[in-house]
Amino acid sequence: MTRRLSGKIRLRGKESRPTVADLFLLLFIVPLALYFRAVFFDFINYDDVQMLVTSTRAHGLSPENLRTIFSYFFVEAYYPVRLFSFALDYEIYGGPSPAGFHLTNLALHLANVWLVFLLARQAARSLEHDPLSARRLAMAAAALFAVHPAGAQVVGWIPGREEVLMVFFFLSGLLLHRAALHAKNASLLLHVLAAYAALFAGLCHVTAVVLPLAAVLLLVLVENEKSWRAICLRTSYLWAVAVLVGGLRYLSVAMWDERTQSLLFPHLPTAIRNLPRMLGTAYTQLPQDSFFLLAVHYLGKWALLAGDAVFPFFVPDTEGPFYGGFLPRFLFAAIVLCGLALVLKRLAGEKKLLVLGAVWFFGIMGFSAAWTVGLAVPLRFFYLPWIGFCLAGGVLVVRAGRSRPAMAWGTLFLVLLAYGGLTTCRLSLYDDPLSFHQAIANRHPWYWKANESLAKQYYLQGRYAEAHQAYTKALEQNPGREDAWVNLVNLHRDHGDRQKALELARRGLKQNPNSAVLHLTLASVLDKMGKKDQAFAQVEKAVSLE
């Protein structure tokens, strides 16, 4: 009896070519059905309200907003293309519409699925796969990418736009770069477009600095280019863009004051003029542990991230003494690496495309691990490196399908089903703001920001007792942060317990005597209590400290 996948791809007997209907179903209808409910999600008050509602810089495309978007840092980064996309959405949807923002994120994710398909098919064809095999490989890779749980955060959480938009420009830049290398006419135009795509990707998120590495991998492994001089020449403009993007990111870090959680020079031209005297700032904010301890921490995190990307349904957490509550961290990391090594060994016959996927996956995942300190890397950081594993997964399906098509395509179906189920569960976190913050605080109870964000959500809902408890926990975890004291003081001041607010403000000043913000906070409490002279004295003190 003949068996089929999607009614078209025969798994036993004579095999037929995947049709347009197969591609449309697997690469468009399935992810659309999986993610469409996110369009109806509201803001979850985790950076999205601050970025899109409270701040007016993304409120439309007026000349003033455009100047602000492209000439100022936002928090600890310079990502103007991301902000421009939000401002464009604001114009299109007539305001800060969460449905509109989510819809754009979903549309970009669907576009990225198609770009992964094109990249995988081109790479397979260049490595002399027959057209049918190349199309199947690309379809399997894109399907894995379409339903992986990393997409839950980039679609369900509005600020995930930085990842989904970055990957769109990243893949577009790679495809344009390859097209320019093969074009007989208009190659210069294609190179210029590739450079712009690379720049736009970097101005969405700094992870895009690895784009020239991906271009080199394609040249070496897919195009079989052996001259390093030719490789350097062909990718030189991409490296120049990467250096520019990396420099802007370093500048934003150098201007960030960890004590006050603010930018010393938020205006980009001003920051550039003051860079010489700020060069040591970024270094002092780096971890000061020994190189050995940092290396062990980095390698452990790198292995855990790789494991969580491949087996997310098995290990939901990436921090704590036990990884997901099942196995010790080092043991799980060893199992993941050994398992992946065995898979790679089995795929040695497809060496070039396998190496491309493996280096892409592990290399970019390693960059993501190095970029963050302490807390687990957010799920959206799996979004770009996961493309590499999808390529390797497509190779596995096609290779196994030559001898055991039912097993190969059946296994792919089960993996897609498992990933889709977990994506559905993770997407639900972004439906209710309070549930989201509770889940984050439960998963990372030792992280002050998770508890602080939960406290803010409790406060917005009028649950002051729970807000006080969460704020106190955040303060205990990071007593040196002046804004942690300010939040707790403001909670009691606004709730009417001014004596408690006064006590907390004075305790905060004992630990941070030179904090102008805390002096102003104390002044506001004294003013509410009718102590005008004392309040004025605190204001004068704050001014003298500025």
C-alpha positions as CSV (number, residue, x, y, z in Angstrom):
1,M,0.0,0.0,0.0
2,T,1.3,3.4,-0.9
3,R,1.7,5.9,2.0
4,R,1.8,9.7,1.5
5,L,2.7,12.9,3.4
6,S,0.3,15.7,2.9
7,G,-1.4,13.5,0.3
8,K,1.4,14.2,-2.2
9,I,4.9,13.0,-1.1
10,R,4.9,9.2,-1.4
11,L,6.9,7.4,1.3
12,R,6.9,4.0,-0.3
13,G,7.0,3.1,-3.9
14,K,7.6,5.7,-6.5
15,E,8.2,9.1,-5.0
16,S,6.6,12.2,-6.4
17,R,7.7,15.8,-6.3
18,P,6.4,18.1,-3.5
19,T,3.8,20.4,-5.0
20,V,3.1,24.0,-4.5
21,A,0.1,22.9,-2.3
22,D,2.5,21.0,-0.1
23,L,4.8,24.0,0.4
24,F,1.9,26.3,1.0
25,L,0.4,24.0,3.6
26,L,3.6,23.3,5.5
27,L,5.4,26.6,5.2
28,F,2.4,29.0,5.4
29,I,-0.9,27.5,6.6
30,V,0.7,25.5,9.5
31,P,2.7,28.4,11.1
32,L,-0.2,30.8,10.4
33,A,-2.6,28.5,12.3
34,L,-0.1,28.1,15.1
35,Y,0.6,31.8,15.7
36,F,-2.5,33.6,14.5
37,R,-4.1,33.9,17.9
38,A,-1.1,36.0,19.0
39,V,-2.6,38.8,16.9
40,F,-5.3,39.2,19.6
41,F,-2.8,39.5,22.5
42,D,-2.4,42.7,24.4
43,F,0.7,44.4,25.7
44,I,2.4,42.4,28.5
45,N,4.2,45.4,30.1
46,Y,7.6,43.9,29.7
47,D,9.5,46.6,27.8
48,D,6.7,46.9,25.2
49,V,4.6,49.5,27.1
50,Q,7.8,51.5,27.8
51,M,8.9,51.3,24.2
52,L,5.7,51.8,22.4
53,V,3.2,53.6,24.6
54,T,5.0,55.6,27.3
55,S,7.8,56.7,24.9
56,T,6.6,58.8,22.0
57,R,9.6,58.3,19.7
58,A,7.8,55.5,17.9
59,H,4.6,57.4,17.6
60,G,4.5,57.9,13.8
61,L,6.9,59.1,11.1
62,S,7.0,62.8,11.8
63,P,10.3,64.6,11.1
64,E,10.9,65.0,14.8
65,N,10.3,61.3,15.5
66,L,12.6,60.3,12.7
67,R,15.4,62.5,14.0
68,T,15.0,61.0,17.4
69,I,14.9,57.4,16.1
70,F,18.1,57.8,14.2
71,S,20.1,60.1,16.5
72,Y,19.4,58.7,20.0
73,F,20.2,55.5,21.8
74,F,17.3,53.5,23.3
75,V,18.3,52.1,26.7
76,E,21.6,50.3,26.1
77,A,21.4,49.9,22.3
78,Y,21.2,51.7,19.0
79,Y,18.6,49.8,17.0
80,P,16.9,52.5,14.9
81,V,15.6,50.2,12.2
82,R,13.5,48.3,14.8
83,L,12.1,51.6,16.2
84,F,11.4,52.8,12.6
85,S,9.4,49.6,12.0
86,F,7.3,50.3,15.1
87,A,6.8,53.9,14.0
88,L,5.7,52.7,10.6
89,D,3.2,50.3,12.3
90,Y,1.9,53.2,14.3
91,E,1.2,55.1,11.1
92,I,-0.4,52.1,9.4
93,Y,-2.6,51.0,12.3
94,G,-3.5,54.4,13.6
95,G,-1.8,54.3,17.0
96,P,0.0,51.9,19.4
97,S,-2.1,48.9,18.4
98,P,-0.9,45.6,19.9
99,A,-2.9,43.7,17.2
100,G,-1.0,45.6,14.5
101,F,2.4,45.0,16.1
102,H,1.7,41.3,16.5
103,L,0.4,41.0,12.9
104,T,3.6,42.5,11.6
105,N,5.7,40.2,13.7
106,L,3.7,37.2,12.4
107,A,4.1,38.4,8.7
108,L,7.8,38.7,9.2
109,H,8.1,35.2,10.7
110,L,6.2,33.8,7.7
111,A,8.6,35.7,5.4
112,N,11.6,34.3,7.2
113,V,10.2,30.7,6.8
114,W,10.2,31.2,3.1
115,L,13.7,32.8,3.1
116,V,15.0,29.7,5.0
117,F,13.4,27.5,2.3
118,L,15.1,29.5,-0.5
119,L,18.5,29.5,1.2
120,A,18.4,25.7,1.9
121,R,17.3,24.9,-1.6
122,Q,20.0,27.1,-3.2
123,A,22.7,25.6,-1.0
124,A,21.5,22.0,-1.8
125,R,21.4,22.7,-5.5
126,S,24.9,24.2,-5.5
127,L,26.1,21.0,-3.8
128,E,24.7,19.0,-6.7
129,H,21.7,17.6,-5.1
130,D,19.0,16.8,-7.7
131,P,16.2,19.3,-7.8
132,L,13.7,16.9,-6.1
133,S,16.1,16.2,-3.2
134,A,17.0,19.9,-2.8
135,R,13.4,20.8,-2.6
136,R,12.6,18.2,0.0
137,L,15.6,19.2,2.1
138,A,14.6,22.8,2.0
139,M,11.0,22.0,2.8
140,A,12.0,19.9,5.9
141,A,14.4,22.6,7.1
142,A,11.9,25.4,6.7
143,A,9.1,23.4,8.4
144,L,11.4,22.8,11.4
145,F,12.1,26.5,11.5
146,A,8.4,27.4,11.1
147,V,7.2,25.7,14.3
148,H,10.2,25.8,16.6
149,P,9.3,27.3,20.0
150,A,11.8,30.1,19.5
151,G,9.2,31.7,17.3
152,A,6.7,32.0,20.3
153,Q,8.6,34.9,21.7
154,V,9.3,36.8,18.5
155,V,5.6,36.7,17.6
156,G,4.0,36.6,21.0
157,W,6.1,39.4,22.6
158,I,6.1,42.6,20.6
159,P,9.7,43.7,21.2
160,G,10.7,40.3,19.7
161,R,10.5,42.4,16.5
162,E,14.3,43.1,16.9
163,E,15.0,39.3,16.2
164,V,12.3,38.6,13.6
165,L,13.2,41.7,11.6
166,M,17.0,41.2,12.0
167,V,16.6,37.6,10.6
168,F,14.6,38.9,7.7
169,F,17.3,41.3,6.7
170,F,20.1,38.8,7.6
171,L,18.7,36.1,5.2
172,S,17.9,38.7,2.6
173,G,21.5,40.0,2.7
174,L,22.9,36.5,2.3
175,L,20.6,35.7,-0.6
176,L,21.4,39.0,-2.3
177,H,25.1,38.5,-1.7
178,R,24.9,35.0,-3.4
179,A,22.9,36.5,-6.2
180,A,25.5,39.2,-6.8
181,L,28.3,36.6,-7.0
182,H,26.4,34.7,-9.8
183,A,24.9,37.7,-11.6
184,K,26.2,38.6,-15.0
185,N,24.4,42.0,-15.0
186,A,23.6,44.4,-12.2
187,S,26.0,42.7,-9.8
188,L,27.0,46.1,-8.3
189,L,23.4,46.9,-7.6
190,L,22.9,43.5,-5.9
191,H,26.1,44.1,-3.8
192,V,24.8,47.5,-2.7
193,L,21.4,46.0,-1.7
194,A,23.2,43.2,0.2
195,A,25.2,45.8,2.1
196,Y,22.1,47.7,3.0
197,A,20.4,44.5,4.1
198,A,23.4,43.7,6.3
199,L,23.4,47.2,7.8
200,F,19.6,47.1,8.5
201,A,20.0,43.7,10.2
202,G,22.7,45.1,12.4
203,L,20.6,48.1,13.3
204,C,17.9,45.7,14.5
205,H,20.1,43.5,16.7
206,V,23.9,43.2,17.1
207,T,23.8,39.4,16.5
208,A,23.8,40.3,12.8
209,V,27.6,41.0,13.0
210,V,28.0,37.3,12.3
211,L,26.5,37.7,8.8
212,P,30.0,37.9,7.0
213,L,30.9,34.7,8.7
214,A,27.8,33.0,7.3
215,A,28.8,34.5,3.9
216,V,32.3,33.0,4.2
217,L,30.8,29.6,5.1
218,L,28.6,29.7,2.0
219,L,31.6,30.6,-0.2
220,V,33.8,27.9,1.3
221,L,31.4,25.0,1.7
222,V,28.8,25.7,-1.0
223,E,30.6,27.6,-3.7
224,N,33.8,25.6,-3.1
225,E,35.9,28.8,-3.2
226,K,39.5,28.0,-2.1
227,S,41.2,31.3,-2.5
228,W,41.2,33.2,0.8
229,R,42.1,36.4,-1.1
230,A,39.0,36.0,-3.2
231,I,36.9,35.2,-0.2
232,C,38.1,38.3,1.7
233,L,37.6,40.5,-1.4
234,R,34.0,39.3,-2.0
235,T,33.0,39.7,1.7
236,S,35.0,42.8,2.5
237,Y,32.0,45.2,2.5
238,L,30.1,42.9,4.8
239,W,33.0,42.9,7.2
240,A,33.0,46.7,7.1
241,V,29.3,46.8,7.9
242,A,29.9,44.3,10.8
243,V,32.6,46.5,12.3
244,L,30.3,49.6,12.1
245,V,27.5,47.7,13.8
246,G,29.8,46.4,16.5
247,G,31.3,49.8,17.1
248,L,27.8,51.3,17.6
249,R,27.0,48.6,20.1
250,Y,30.2,49.2,22.0
251,L,29.5,52.9,22.1
252,S,26.0,52.3,23.5
253,V,27.5,50.1,26.2
254,A,30.2,52.6,27.0
255,M,27.6,55.3,27.6
256,W,25.5,53.2,29.9
257,D,25.6,53.9,33.6
258,E,24.8,50.7,35.5
259,R,24.4,52.5,38.8
260,T,21.6,54.8,37.6
261,Q,20.4,52.5,34.8
262,S,20.5,55.4,32.4
263,L,22.6,56.6,29.4
264,L,25.3,59.2,30.2
265,F,25.0,60.6,26.7
266,P,21.8,59.4,25.0
267,H,22.4,61.6,21.9
268,L,24.5,59.6,19.4
269,P,26.6,62.5,18.0
270,T,27.3,63.7,21.6
271,A,28.3,60.2,22.6
272,I,30.7,60.0,19.7
273,R,32.4,63.3,20.8
274,N,32.7,62.0,24.4
275,L,33.9,58.5,23.5
276,P,37.6,59.1,24.2
277,R,37.0,59.8,27.9
278,M,34.5,57.0,28.2
279,L,36.6,54.2,26.7
280,G,37.2,52.5,30.1
281,T,33.5,52.5,31.1
282,A,32.5,49.4,29.1
283,Y,35.5,47.5,30.4
284,T,34.7,48.1,34.0
285,Q,31.2,46.7,33.4
286,L,32.6,43.4,32.2
287,P,32.7,40.4,34.6
288,Q,35.8,40.6,36.8
289,D,36.0,36.8,37.5
290,S,39.1,34.8,36.4
291,F,39.4,33.7,32.8
292,F,39.0,30.1,33.8
293,L,35.7,30.6,35.6
294,L,34.4,32.7,32.8
295,A,35.4,30.0,30.3
296,V,33.7,27.3,32.3
297,H,30.6,29.4,32.7
298,Y,30.5,30.2,29.0
299,L,31.0,26.6,27.8
300,G,28.4,25.4,30.2
301,K,25.9,27.9,29.1
302,W,26.7,27.3,25.4
303,A,26.0,23.5,25.8
304,L,22.8,24.2,27.7
305,L,21.5,26.6,25.1
306,A,22.2,24.1,22.4
307,G,20.4,21.5,24.3
308,D,17.4,23.7,25.0
309,A,17.2,24.6,21.3
310,V,17.1,21.0,20.2
311,F,15.1,19.5,23.1
312,P,13.0,22.4,24.4
313,F,10.1,20.1,25.3
314,F,12.4,18.2,27.7
315,V,14.1,21.0,29.5
316,P,12.0,24.1,30.0
317,D,14.4,26.0,32.2
318,T,18.1,27.1,31.7
319,E,19.1,28.2,35.2
320,G,19.3,26.9,38.7
321,P,21.1,23.9,40.3
322,F,19.2,21.4,38.1
323,Y,18.5,22.0,34.5
324,G,14.8,21.7,34.1
325,G,14.6,19.7,37.3
326,F,15.6,16.4,35.5
327,L,19.3,16.1,35.3
328,P,22.4,18.0,36.7
329,R,23.4,20.7,34.3
330,F,26.8,19.3,33.5
331,L,25.3,15.8,32.8
332,F,22.6,17.2,30.6
333,A,25.2,19.2,28.7
334,A,27.4,16.1,28.2
335,I,24.4,14.1,26.9
336,V,23.4,16.8,24.5
337,L,26.9,17.2,23.0
338,C,27.5,13.4,22.8
339,G,24.1,12.9,21.1
340,L,24.7,15.7,18.6
341,A,28.2,14.3,17.9
342,L,26.7,10.9,17.1
343,V,24.1,12.5,14.7
344,L,26.9,14.5,13.0
345,K,28.9,11.3,12.6
346,R,25.9,9.5,10.9
347,L,25.6,12.4,8.5
348,A,29.2,12.5,7.4
349,G,28.2,11.6,3.9
350,E,26.6,15.0,3.5
351,K,29.6,16.7,4.9
352,K,29.5,20.2,3.4
353,L,25.9,21.0,4.0
354,L,26.2,19.3,7.4
355,V,29.2,21.4,8.4
356,L,27.4,24.6,7.2
357,G,24.4,23.8,9.5
358,A,26.5,22.7,12.4
359,V,28.9,25.7,12.4
360,W,26.0,28.1,11.8
361,F,24.1,26.6,14.8
362,F,26.9,26.2,17.3
363,G,28.8,29.4,16.2
364,I,25.9,31.8,16.5
365,M,24.6,30.1,19.6
366,G,28.0,30.6,21.1
367,F,27.8,34.3,20.3
368,S,24.4,34.5,22.0
369,A,25.8,32.8,25.1
370,A,28.8,35.2,25.2
371,W,26.5,38.2,24.8
372,T,24.5,37.7,28.0
373,V,25.6,37.3,31.6
374,G,23.8,35.4,34.3
375,L,20.2,35.0,33.3
376,A,19.4,32.4,30.6
377,V,19.4,33.7,27.1
378,P,15.9,34.6,26.0
379,L,14.1,32.2,23.6
380,R,14.2,34.7,20.8
381,F,18.0,34.4,20.7
382,F,17.6,30.9,19.4
383,Y,15.8,32.3,16.4
384,L,18.8,32.9,14.2
385,P,21.1,30.0,15.2
386,W,18.2,27.6,14.9
387,I,18.4,28.0,11.1
388,G,21.7,26.1,11.1
389,F,20.2,23.1,12.9
390,C,17.2,23.2,10.5
391,L,19.6,22.8,7.6
392,A,21.2,19.8,9.3
393,G,17.8,18.4,10.1
394,G,16.8,18.7,6.5
395,V,19.9,16.7,5.5
396,L,19.0,14.0,8.0
397,V,15.4,13.7,6.6
398,V,16.5,13.5,3.0
399,R,19.4,11.1,3.7
400,A,17.2,8.7,5.7
401,G,14.4,9.1,3.3
402,R,16.4,7.4,0.5
403,S,16.3,4.1,2.3
404,R,13.5,4.4,4.8
405,P,11.1,7.2,3.7
406,A,8.3,6.2,6.0
407,M,10.6,6.4,9.1
408,A,12.2,9.6,7.9
409,W,9.1,11.6,7.1
410,G,7.2,10.1,10.0
411,T,9.9,11.2,12.5
412,L,9.8,14.7,11.0
413,F,6.1,14.7,11.5
414,L,6.4,13.7,15.1
415,V,9.1,16.3,15.8
416,L,7.0,19.0,14.1
417,L,4.0,17.9,16.2
418,A,6.1,18.1,19.5
419,Y,7.5,21.5,18.6
420,G,4.1,22.8,17.6
421,G,2.6,21.6,20.9
422,L,5.3,23.3,22.9
423,T,5.0,26.5,20.8
424,T,1.3,26.6,21.6
425,C,2.0,26.3,25.4
426,R,4.7,28.9,25.3
427,L,2.7,31.3,23.2
428,S,0.0,31.2,25.9
429,L,2.4,33.0,28.3
430,Y,2.1,36.2,26.3
431,D,-1.7,36.3,26.4
432,D,-2.1,37.4,30.0
433,P,0.4,40.0,31.4
434,L,0.1,38.8,35.0
435,S,0.5,35.1,34.0
436,F,3.6,36.1,32.0
437,H,5.3,37.9,34.9
438,Q,4.4,35.2,37.4
439,A,5.9,32.6,35.1
440,I,9.1,34.6,34.7
441,A,9.4,35.2,38.4
442,N,8.8,31.5,39.2
443,R,11.3,30.4,36.6
444,H,14.0,32.8,37.8
445,P,13.2,33.6,41.5
446,W,16.8,34.8,42.2
447,Y,16.7,37.5,39.4
448,W,15.8,40.9,40.7
449,K,14.4,42.2,37.5
450,A,11.9,39.4,37.2
451,N,10.5,40.1,40.7
452,E,10.5,43.9,40.0
453,S,8.5,43.4,36.8
454,L,6.1,41.2,38.7
455,A,5.7,43.9,41.4
456,K,4.9,46.5,38.8
457,Q,2.2,44.3,37.3
458,Y,0.7,43.7,40.7
459,Y,0.7,47.4,41.3
460,L,-1.1,48.1,38.1
461,Q,-3.8,45.7,39.1
462,G,-4.2,47.3,42.6
463,R,-2.7,44.3,44.4
464,Y,-0.5,46.3,46.7
465,A,0.3,43.6,49.3
466,E,1.7,41.3,46.5
467,A,3.5,44.3,44.9
468,H,5.2,45.1,48.2
469,Q,6.3,41.5,48.6
470,A,7.8,41.3,45.1
471,Y,9.4,44.7,45.4
472,T,11.0,43.8,48.7
473,K,12.3,40.5,47.2
474,A,13.8,42.4,44.3
475,L,15.4,44.9,46.7
476,E,16.9,42.1,48.8
477,Q,18.5,40.6,45.7
478,N,20.0,43.9,44.5
479,P,20.2,46.3,47.5
480,G,22.6,48.7,45.7
481,R,20.1,49.7,43.0
482,E,18.7,53.1,43.8
483,D,15.6,52.6,41.6
484,A,14.7,49.5,43.6
485,W,14.4,51.7,46.6
486,V,12.5,54.4,44.6
487,N,9.9,51.8,43.4
488,L,9.3,50.5,47.0
489,V,9.0,54.1,48.4
490,N,6.6,55.2,45.6
491,L,4.5,52.2,46.2
492,H,3.8,53.1,49.9
493,R,3.6,56.8,49.2
494,D,1.0,56.4,46.5
495,H,-0.9,53.8,48.6
496,G,-1.2,56.2,51.5
497,D,1.4,54.7,53.9
498,R,3.6,57.8,54.0
499,Q,5.3,57.0,57.2
500,K,6.5,53.7,55.8
501,A,7.6,55.5,52.6
502,L,9.6,58.0,54.7
503,E,11.3,55.2,56.6
504,L,12.2,53.3,53.3
505,A,13.5,56.5,51.6
506,R,15.8,57.2,54.5
507,R,17.1,53.6,54.6
508,G,17.7,53.9,50.9
509,L,19.7,57.0,51.3
510,K,21.9,55.4,54.0
511,Q,23.0,52.9,51.4
512,N,23.1,55.4,48.5
513,P,24.0,58.8,50.1
514,N,25.0,60.4,46.9
515,S,21.8,59.4,45.0
516,A,20.1,62.5,43.6
517,V,17.1,60.4,42.6
518,L,16.6,59.1,46.2
519,H,16.9,62.6,47.6
520,L,14.1,63.8,45.1
521,T,12.0,60.7,46.1
522,L,12.4,61.6,49.8
523,A,11.4,65.2,48.9
524,S,8.2,64.0,47.3
525,V,7.3,62.0,50.4
526,L,8.0,64.9,52.7
527,D,5.9,67.2,50.5
528,K,3.0,64.7,50.7
529,M,3.3,64.9,54.5
530,G,3.2,68.7,54.5
531,K,6.9,69.1,55.5
532,K,7.7,71.7,52.8
533,D,10.9,73.1,54.3
534,Q,12.4,69.6,54.7
535,A,11.3,68.7,51.1
536,F,12.9,71.8,49.7
537,A,16.2,71.0,51.5
538,Q,16.2,67.5,49.9
539,V,15.6,69.1,46.4
540,E,18.6,71.4,47.0
541,K,20.7,68.4,48.0
542,A,19.6,66.6,44.8
543,V,20.5,69.6,42.7
544,S,23.9,69.8,44.3
545,L,24.6,66.1,43.4
546,E,23.7,66.4,39.8
